[in-house]
Amino acid sequence: MQHPPLEPFAHGYLDRPDGARLYWETSGNPRGRPALYLHGGPGGGLGKGGYRRRFDPELYLIIGLDQRGCGRSEPWACDDLDSLSTQTMDHLLDDLEALREHLGVERWLLHGVSWGSTLALAYALEHPARVSEIVNLAVTTGHRWEIDWITDGIAPVFPEALADLRALLDPDERTIEGYARLLRDPDPAVRVEAAERWDSWEATHLSLGPLAAPGPLHADPHQRRNFATLVTHYWAQDCFLPGERSVLSRAHELAGIPGVLVHGRRDISGPALTPWRLHHAWPGSRLEIVEEDGHGGPRSAGLCQQAIDDFARADA
C-alpha cells in the first residue's frame, strides 16, 4: 500500500549560470533521510506529485526536481531550441550537484524511473560519495543498443507503427537522428507533425504494459512537442554517455553503493537484458524481475517502495 498523499512544505527555483531556472520541491520530514526522485523522459517532469507516495513521509526528506527544459522549469526546450546547446548529461549532473548544495544535503538516496534511472546511475558514477543508495524502476542505461531497440529494434512487433513513424524520414536515415533533426526544423509545422508521430510511437511501444490506456501518451500538444524534442535530442547523442562513459562499462565502479533494480518482464520498450547486465556488473546490487509488469506497473512500484522503506528503517 502506498504512503498517504502529501503536499510539499517548500518549493522554489534554482537559477543556473546558463539561464535555466529549475523548479524543486521538498516534502515529508525536513529532518529525515534525504531522497531524490528522478523522473522519466527526458522531459517527463514531476507531474502531479504521485512519486511522493513511495517514500515514508516520517522517515524521508523527499526531494523532487523538474529537470531542465520541462515541467515547471524554464525555458521549455521546444520553446527555446537554442537552449538545447545546454542540454547535456554534464549539465544535468551539475544541476543535481547545485541542488544538493542549495538544500544543504550531504548524501541522498536516488530513486530513478526509466530515463531517471540512467540519470541516477550517471550521477552515482560521478559523485559516489554523495549517494547512499539507489532504487531504480524500469531500468535504462542510455546505451546505444537500448536506443536502437526502442526505435528500429522492435519493428517486428509494431511494423505498421514504425512505418508510420518513418514516413517523414529519408529511407537510409536512422530513426532517432531523423527525428532529432525534424524536431529542430525551422518550420513549426514540421516540428508539430514530428511531435505527433513521435508521441504516437511512444504510446504504441508502451501499450503492452498493465497501465497502458488508449489515446496519446501526452494529452497536451505542447507537452507532446516538448517531450519529443528532449527525448530525441538525448537519444540521438547516446544520452551523452558514449564509449568509456557508458554506464554499463563503468558499472563495477558502483561497488559499495547498495542498489535495487526493479523491472517488468513485459517491458518491451526496454527488455530485461539491460537490468540483468547491469546487475551482473554491479557488485552488491539486487535485481527484481516482475513477471506481470511492463514499463512500470503496480507491483514494480510496490517493490520500489518496499526497498526505499527498508533502507530507511535499517538506518533508523
C-alpha positions in Angstrom: 0.0 0.0 0.0 1.3 3.4 -0.9 2.0 6.1 1.7 -0.7 8.8 2.1 -0.8 11.7 -0.4 1.1 14.8 0.8 2.0 18.2 -0.5 5.4 20.0 -0.5 6.3 22.0 2.5 8.7 24.1 0.5 9.5 24.8 -3.2 11.4 27.2 -5.3 13.6 27.9 -8.3 17.3 27.3 -8.7 18.9 29.8 -11.2 21.7 28.3 -13.2 24.5 30.2 -14.9 23.3 29.5 -18.4 19.9 31.0 -17.8 17.9 27.8 -16.9 15.6 28.0 -13.9 15.0 24.7 -12.2 11.9 24.0 -10.2 12.4 22.0 -7.0 10.2 20.9 -4.1 10.6 19.2 -0.8 8.1 17.2 1.3 8.0 14.7 4.2 10.2 15.2 7.2 12.5 18.2 7.0 15.0 16.3 9.2 14.5 12.9 7.5 16.9 10.9 5.3 17.3 12.8 2.0 15.9 11.1 -1.1 15.9 12.5 -4.6 13.3 11.4 -7.2 14.5 11.5 -10.8 11.6 11.5 -13.3 11.5 9.8 -16.7 11.7 11.1 -20.2 13.9 13.0 -20.7 11.2 15.7 -20.4 8.6 13.9 -18.3 8.6 16.2 -15.4 7.3 15.6 -11.8 3.7 15.6 -12.9 1.1 15.7 -10.1 3.5 14.5 -7.5 2.4 10.9 -7.1 6.1 10.0 -6.7 6.0 11.3 -3.1 3.8 8.4 -2.0 6.7 5.9 -2.5 8.6 7.5 0.5 7.6 7.2 4.2 7.0 10.9 5.0 8.0 10.4 8.6 11.4 9.0 7.6 12.4 10.8 4.5 13.1 14.3 3.3 11.6 13.9 -0.2 13.1 16.0 -2.9 11.7 16.4 -6.4 13.2 18.3 -9.4 11.8 19.2 -12.8 14.9 18.6 -14.9 15.9 21.5 -17.1 13.7 22.2 -20.1 10.5 20.6 -18.8 7.8 20.6 -16.1 7.8 23.8 -14.2 11.4 24.5 -15.0 12.2 27.3 -17.6 12.5 27.6 -20.5 10.9 24.6 -22.1 13.1 23.0 -24.7 10.6 23.2 -27.5 10.0 26.9 -26.9 13.8 27.8 -27.0 15.6 25.4 -29.3 18.8 27.3 -28.7 18.7 26.0 -25.1 19.4 22.5 -26.4 23.0 23.5 -26.5 22.9 23.4 -22.7 21.0 20.1 -22.6 23.8 17.5 -22.0 24.4 14.9 -19.3 27.1 17.1 -17.8 24.6 19.9 -17.4 22.1 17.7 -15.7 24.7 16.3 -13.3 25.9 19.8 -12.5 22.2 20.7 -11.8 21.9 17.9 -9.3 25.0 18.9 -7.5 23.9 22.5 -7.4 20.5 21.4 -6.0 22.2 19.2 -3.4 24.4 22.1 -2.2 21.4 24.6 -2.3 19.4 22.3 0.0 22.3 21.5 2.3 22.2 17.8 1.6 25.3 15.7 2.3 24.2 12.4 0.8 20.9 11.2 -0.6 19.1 8.1 -1.8 18.4 8.2 -5.5 15.1 6.8 -7.0 15.1 6.9 -10.8 12.4 5.8 -13.1 13.1 4.9 -16.8 15.3 7.7 -18.1 15.6 8.8 -14.5 17.4 5.6 -13.7 20.1 6.4 -16.3 20.5 9.8 -14.7 20.7 8.3 -11.2 23.4 5.9 -12.4 25.4 8.5 -14.2 25.3 10.8 -11.1 26.4 8.0 -8.8 29.4 7.2 -11.1 30.5 10.9 -11.0 29.7 11.6 -7.3 29.7 8.2 -5.5 30.4 9.8 -2.1 27.1 11.7 -2.4 24.9 8.6 -2.9 23.7 6.5 0.0 21.5 4.0 -2.1 19.9 3.7 -5.5 16.4 2.2 -6.2 15.7 2.2 -9.9 12.4 1.2 -11.7 12.1 0.4 -15.4 15.9 0.4 -15.7 17.7 2.1 -18.6 21.4 3.0 -19.0 21.4 5.1 -22.2 23.3 2.5 -24.1 23.2 2.7 -28.0 21.7 -0.8 -28.1 18.8 0.3 -25.9 18.2 3.4 -28.2 18.3 1.3 -31.3 16.0 -1.3 -29.8 13.3 1.2 -28.7 13.2 2.8 -32.2 14.0 0.3 -35.0 14.7 -2.8 -33.0 11.0 -3.6 -32.1 9.8 -3.1 -35.7 8.9 -6.8 -35.9 6.4 -6.3 -33.1 4.9 -3.0 -34.3 5.7 -2.9 -38.1 2.8 -0.7 -39.1 3.5 1.9 -36.3 7.2 2.1 -37.3 6.3 2.5 -40.9 4.1 5.5 -39.9 6.9 6.9 -37.8 9.5 6.6 -40.6 7.2 8.1 -43.3 8.8 11.5 -42.7 12.4 10.3 -43.0 14.8 9.5 -45.8 15.0 5.8 -46.5 18.6 5.4 -45.3 18.2 7.8 -42.3 18.5 6.4 -38.7 15.2 6.9 -37.0 16.5 8.7 -33.9 18.8 11.1 -35.7 16.0 11.8 -38.2 13.5 12.8 -35.5 16.1 14.9 -33.7 16.5 16.8 -37.0 12.8 17.2 -37.6 12.1 18.5 -34.1 14.7 21.3 -34.7 13.4 22.2 -38.1 12.9 25.9 -38.7 9.3 25.3 -39.9 6.9 25.0 -36.9 4.6 22.8 -38.9 7.3 20.2 -39.4 8.0 20.2 -35.7 4.4 19.7 -34.8 3.9 16.8 -37.2 7.1 15.1 -36.0 6.0 15.5 -32.4 2.6 14.0 -33.1 4.1 11.0 -34.8 6.7 10.5 -32.1 4.1 10.6 -29.4 2.0 8.0 -31.2 5.1 5.8 -31.4 5.8 6.2 -27.7 2.2 5.3 -26.9 2.4 2.2 -29.1 5.5 0.7 -27.6 4.2 1.3 -24.1 0.8 -0.3 -25.0 1.6 -3.8 -23.7 2.0 -2.8 -20.1 -0.7 -3.1 -17.4 -1.0 0.7 -17.1 -1.5 1.4 -20.8 -4.6 3.4 -21.9 -5.9 4.3 -25.3 -5.1 7.7 -26.8 -1.9 9.8 -26.9 0.8 9.4 -24.4 0.6 13.2 -23.6 -2.8 14.9 -23.7 -1.4 18.4 -24.2 0.1 19.1 -27.7 2.6 21.5 -26.2 3.8 18.7 -23.9 4.0 16.3 -26.8 6.3 18.7 -28.6 8.5 19.2 -25.6 8.8 15.6 -24.6 9.6 14.6 -28.2 12.2 17.3 -28.5 14.1 16.3 -25.4 13.9 12.5 -25.9 15.2 12.6 -29.4 17.9 15.2 -28.5 19.3 13.0 -25.8 18.9 9.6 -27.6 20.5 10.9 -30.8 23.6 11.7 -28.6 23.6 8.3 -26.9 22.5 10.3 -23.8 25.9 11.9 -23.9 27.4 8.7 -22.4 29.4 7.3 -25.3 32.1 4.7 -25.2 34.1 4.7 -21.9 31.5 6.9 -20.2 28.7 4.4 -20.7 27.0 3.2 -17.5 27.5 -0.5 -18.3 31.2 -0.2 -19.0 31.6 1.6 -15.6 29.0 -0.3 -13.5 31.7 -2.1 -11.5 32.6 1.3 -10.0 29.2 1.3 -8.2 30.5 -1.3 -5.8 29.9 -0.1 -2.3 26.6 1.6 -3.2 23.6 -0.6 -2.3 21.2 -0.8 -5.3 17.8 -2.3 -6.1 16.8 -2.7 -9.7 13.1 -3.4 -10.5 12.0 -4.3 -14.0 8.9 -5.7 -15.7 9.3 -8.9 -17.7 6.8 -7.5 -20.2 8.6 -4.2 -20.7 9.1 -4.4 -24.5 10.3 -0.8 -24.5 13.4 -1.9 -22.5 14.0 -5.6 -22.3 15.1 -7.2 -19.0 18.5 -7.8 -20.6 19.5 -4.2 -19.6 19.0 -4.5 -15.8 20.3 -8.1 -16.0 23.6 -6.9 -17.5 23.8 -4.0 -15.0 23.1 -6.3 -12.0 25.9 -8.7 -13.0 28.3 -5.8 -13.5 27.4 -4.0 -10.2 28.6 -5.8 -7.1 26.1 -5.6 -4.3 23.0 -4.8 -6.4 19.7 -6.8 -6.3 17.6 -7.4 -9.3 13.8 -8.0 -9.1 12.1 -9.1 -12.4 8.3 -8.6 -12.1 6.6 -11.1 -14.4 3.3 -9.3 -14.8 4.5 -5.7 -15.3 5.7 -3.8 -18.3 7.4 -0.4 -18.3 6.4 0.1 -14.7 3.3 -1.3 -13.0 1.7 -1.6 -9.6 3.8 -4.5 -8.3 7.0 -2.9 -9.5 6.1 0.4 -7.8 5.4 -1.5 -4.6 8.7 -3.3 -4.7 10.5 0.0 -5.1 8.5 1.5 -2.2 9.4 -1.5 0.0 13.1 -1.2 -0.9 13.1 2.6 -0.1 11.3 2.0 3.2 13.7 -0.8 4.1 16.8 1.3 3.6 15.4 4.0 5.9 14.4 1.5 8.6 17.7 -0.2 8.6 19.4 3.1 9.1 17.0 4.2 11.9 
